[in-house]
Amino acid sequence: MTATGLFDLVKLTDGRIFVADKRNKDRAAKPSA
């Protein structure tokens, strides 16, 4: 799980995959959901 790409694909525990591009820009740290 590295945030060195244009768009990072975050895998949720549920199994849903969403693009965390805008989210990553807003928060440089990892989202602790």
C-alpha positions as a printed Julia matrix, in Angstrom:
33×3 Matrix{Float64}:
   0.0    0.0    0.0
   2.11   2.86  -1.25
   0.94   6.33  -2.17
   3.5    6.97  -4.86
   1.14   6.63  -7.8
  -1.22   9.08  -9.46
  -4.2    7.24  -8.08
  -4.05   4.77  -5.19
  -6.55   1.94  -5.0
  -7.52   1.32  -1.41
  -9.0   -2.06  -0.55
 -11.58  -1.94   2.22
 -12.26  -4.81   4.58
 -15.63  -5.26   2.89
 -13.84  -5.81  -0.38
 -14.82  -2.56  -2.05
 -12.19  -0.81  -4.14
 -12.27   2.95  -4.5
  -9.81   5.42  -5.95
  -8.25   7.52  -3.22
  -6.74  10.13  -5.49
  -8.51  13.26  -4.25
  -8.65  11.81  -0.75
  -4.91  11.22  -0.81
  -4.26  14.81  -1.84
  -6.41  16.06   1.0
  -4.8   13.76   3.55
  -1.19  12.73   3.06
  -1.46  10.33   5.99
  -3.16   6.95   5.73
  -6.93   7.05   6.41
  -7.57   5.36   9.74
 -11.16   4.3    9.17
